[in-house]
């Protein structure tokens, strides 16, 4: 006769609860009741306290409780160990061929795991509970190991392209086989895989069709980079006579399970294709500013949002977006929307927070599990400490204060599937002192091995 699993008492997390549910309720003196990995109740604090007398109580009246933030596009390997090192005044070709490719090529399995650990630890400390990897992974099982150690929710990818030269290149069969192997790799309950290509003009029609077929047959997502600059547009027009998303739509590649990273330089015909197919776009606004890619001139993400298109936010690589902070990204997105349109009434803090939570979850196909604080969903929760100076005095609208007046530094506690993974600002799954030591030593060795320069625009004495 099987032995029943022990039933643990529920956990009550108290605070002002921003639910992001369909009614966008904010419960000022609220409580989230967690049973195991899921949310069992979302209610007034007094009712929760009486209804669950044996529950452990955490948090306080003035805390702010939100659903875990969703980062739709993050490079976990390659950049982190040389973060904020690629000069911000290089041409795209220089930064790619003299920095990015040598570093990616020199990564060893342990480097992948360490890099992912650093990025995911920073993500958690800033309230990001779900990370969608952008594909630059040569050793995906080592990245999965990092995610499982930290207890973070991760969707992993491994890059593929079928043009000659560079890491991860191969023919169609080789690239698809690598994708298939990743999909077949066993993972824990918080980790999943999707089909991932480099994208741009580095994938043949045969490859992207095969990738789309594989993703559909496995019921998973497909992601690739497209049109952060006008270069992809020029390449597709020359090769196919059509703009990139128009061409991919005609091939039957685009669908609701497809997430396109960037999509900055798109036109109305491509917006039409996105609307018709339901494919989503992941906007990484800090990257476009740092790399000078024209987001302030070509902010078509706002047009997509106005059309009711599917849109998520991403932080991108640590030599593009640099800082992995979802609130900071949401604030920038809202500011760009207002400024580019010269319309202060459009897309404010509340809309940006939706993109970071439930809207991002919908765009990435995971809203049945995460993105809002609702009964039956996973207990992925972020608690901001409103006793910090930037929160004093409190605003009557906590969303305005969160997006415009705060950032990830006020995150105190984070839960993923009911487990506390950040406690009093410290990530619980790692020895931070040892991690810093390893990262410093490994970064120096990676620089030497890859041959990338160590430069500063101003002389350091």
TAFENUR-V426354 format. One line per field, one symbol per residue. ss: DSSP state (h for helix, s for strand, l for the rest). phi: phi as a letter, one per 40 degrees, with the letter a starting at -180 (. if undefined). psi: psi as a letter, one per 20 degrees, with the letter a starting at -180 (. if undefined). Layout:
BEGIN
ss = ???
phi = ???
psi = ???
END
This chain:
BEGIN
ss = llllllllllsssssssslllllllssssssssssllssssssshhhhhhhllllsssssssssssslsssssslllllhhhlllllllllhhhhhhhhhhhhhhhllhhhhhhhhhhhhhhhhhllssssssllllllhhhhhhhhhhhllssssllllslllllllsllhhhhhhhhhhhhhllllllssslssssslllllhhhhhhhhhhhhhhlllsssssllllhhhhhhhhhhlllhhhhhhhlllllllssssslllllhhhhhhhhhhllsssslhhhhhhlllllllllhhhhhhhllllsssllllllllllllhhhhhhhhhhhhhhhhlllllllhhhhhhhhlhhhhhhllllllllllllllsllssssllllhhhllllllhhhhhhhhllhhhssssssllsssssllssllllhhhhhhhhhhhhhhhhhhhlllllllllll
phi = .cccccccccbbbcicbccfcdcfcbcdbbabcbbgcbccabacdccccccbccccbbgadbcbbbcdcbbcaaccbgcdcbdfbcdcbccdccccccbccdcccccbdccdccdcccccccddcbgcbbbbcchcbcbccccdccccccgccbbbbbcaabbcggcgcacdccccccccccccccbcccbbbbcbbcgfbbbcdcccccccccccccgbcbbacafcbccccccccccbgbcdcccccccgccaccbbccgfccbbccccdcccccgcbbbcbcccccccgcgccbbcccccccccgccabbbbgccbbcgccaccdccccdcccdccccfbcccfbdcccccccbccccccbgbccbbhacbdgccccbbbcccccdccbccccbccdccccbaaccccbbbbbfgccbbbfgbcccbcccccccdccccccccccccgccbbacbcbb
psi = pqpqqqoqqrppoqaooohkrhilqoogmappppodirphqorqghgghhhmhjqppqrrhjqpprqqqpoiopoirfhgikqkhpqjkqqghghghifgghgghiprghggggghggghgggghjjohppoqiimohmhhhggggghhhkqppoqrpqqqkqqqrqjqrrgggghhggggghippraiiprqrppqgcckkprggghgggggggghikrrpqrqplhaighggghhhhijqqghgghghijhpaijpoopelgmqahhhhgggghhjqrpopmhhghghjljkhihlmihgggghikrpprqqharjkfhfpnohggggggggggggggiloiiqnaghghhghidhghhghjkjiihrirnqpirqmoqpopojiqhijpqqqinhgghgghjaaihjpgqppplipoipokipphjqohghggggggghgghggghhjqqoqphqpp.
END
